[in-house]
Amino acid sequence: MTDAHELSPQTKKILPWLVAVAFFMELLDTTILNTAVPTIAAALQVAPLSMKSVLASYTLSLAVFIPVSGRAADRFGTRNVFTWAIAVFTLGSLLCGVVNDIHLLVACRIIQGCGGAMMVPVGRLTLVRSFPRSELVRAMTFVSIPALIGPMLGPLVGGLIVGLHWRLIFFVNVPMGILGLYLVHKHLPDYREPLRIPIDWVGLVLFGGGISLLSYVLEVFGEHTLGAGEIGGLLALSIALVAGYGYHSTRQAEPLLRLEAFRHRTFRVAVIGSFITRLGAGGMPFLLPLLYQIGLGYSPVASGALIVPQSMAAIVLKFSIPHILAKFGYRMVLLVNTFVMGSLIMVFATISAGTPAWLIVFQAAVFGFASSMQFTSMNTLAYAEVTDAETSMASTIASTMQQMSTSFAIATASLVTALLLPSRATSYPSEIIKGIHEAFLLLGVTTIASAAIFAGLKRTDGDNVARHEVGVGHLSHR
């Protein structure tokens, strides 16, 4: 086991860069791909809505494998796990770029997700063990930069790359991955912790199988590929697997996900409220490129440019969020902002062929402000009551739930749109616009409904977090 005190100044300087680049690779891959959905669908000769499985499979893979990342690092060492994570992610990217079938592309995206699930959590764990508390905030702040610039660059870069060839979207990760493997081997410290109890593989199978089946049911529902009885059977099996994990976790000393943190009201409200909120808002990155490119006829570059203001606005607001939370409190902010955010999603249903570009940009910027406020508030509230001993597991649960909700949101948004589109919509952009507009309305209502969860907060909940964050001037918006 490497001693943190033995790290050289050069390693301490390079280490945050390694984790930040890994984080950037993961974020950029997702945001680039959203813009390329219509182009890839055309190249693979599938309906654009069928691309939902390509997006959802990656985030679902993250949700399944994030919980085991920390214990895998303790068992096999941070350097070994991080090395394998980059290698698997890079291999998955390469395979995605060479396949010619959507089903193979989904399988390769799952491979990517296996690697991505290990990269960021293990990287953060390495930072925590490498830097003293006096230096950790600065290191973590540096690593969070990709969370700001990734979503901003992704749509535009995706549009530019698609103009050359859609396969380059996946190949761009390969040289970064190879460089990362070299730097990890040379500079990443290898921390290990003795495990008295084996990794909960049974829990991984129950939990992963349950949520994967549930996501699959959402994806195939309405496509008439399976009958009602088969859909019902798969749904019942997925619920049984998740319930089985819940029972299994109470009988394990070290389950895959310890659920004790849900005893805290603020954690319970923040995580459940975040899950429902993201079911609505999480479908927007999938639907907006479809609206702009297929419905309105914009090029991939123009489509990406219309989405960029959303991320730019989120960055601008980031510095004022701590003061807003300290002044009005989490309960008031979440109740009001959830309604505002849901309403803004519904406003996107007014965009048509005659809508000027400047108005679309304005709507995107306002939505970016609301989204940044919402996600920052939910993410930081989750840690208001958890103890230091519970922080690691609480973070794992929150990250897992975020990825689950994003995967379900993509599947749900596609399902809603498919149900609302008439069969002739593939030939009529106006009908495509109509179906996506109606999906926006339903997603907005779903987002607003999550306000009922936040009503369970007390007026003073989270005040300790808000005051502290004003002092240090830092809040994570992701």
CORHU-V483562 format. One line per field, one symbol per residue. psi: psi as a letter, one per 20 degrees, with the letter a starting at -180 (. if undefined). burial: 1 if it has 16 or more other ideal C-beta (glycine too) atoms within 10 Angstrom, else 0. A space follows every 10 residues. Layout:
psi=???
burial=???
//
This chain:
psi=ppphiipqhg ghhhghgghg hgggggghgg hghghighgh ghhilrqhhi ihhhghhghh hghgighigg hhhhgiphgg ghghgggggg gggghhiiqj phhhggghhh gghgghhhgg ghgghgghih prhhihgggh gghighhghg hghggghghg ghhfphhhhh hhhghhgggh gghghhhpqn pqppohpqqm hghggggggg hggghgghgi piikhqrhgg ghghghgghg gghhggghhi jqhmrgopjh hihpghgggg gghgggghhg hiighghghg gggggijqrh ghghhhhghg hghhgghhii ghhghhgiqg ggghgghggg ghhhghhiii pahipqhhhg gggggghggg gggghggghh hhjhiqrhhi gghggggggg hghghgghgg ggggggghhi prhjhiiohh hgggghghgg ghhgggghhi hhgiiiqrhi pjhhgghghh gikpppi.
burial=0100001000 1100110111 1111111111 1111111111 1001011111 1111111111 1111111111 1111111111 1111111111 1111111010 0100110111 1111111111 1111111011 1000000011 0011011101 1111111110 1100011011 0110011001 1001001111 1000000011 0011111111 1111111111 1000000000 1001100100 1101100110 0000111100 1001011111 1111111111 1111111111 1111110101 1011111111 1111101100 1101110111 1011101111 1101110110 1000000001 1011111111 1111111111 1111110001 0111111111 1111111111 1111111101 1000100000 1111111111 1111011101 1011001000 1100110011 00011011
//
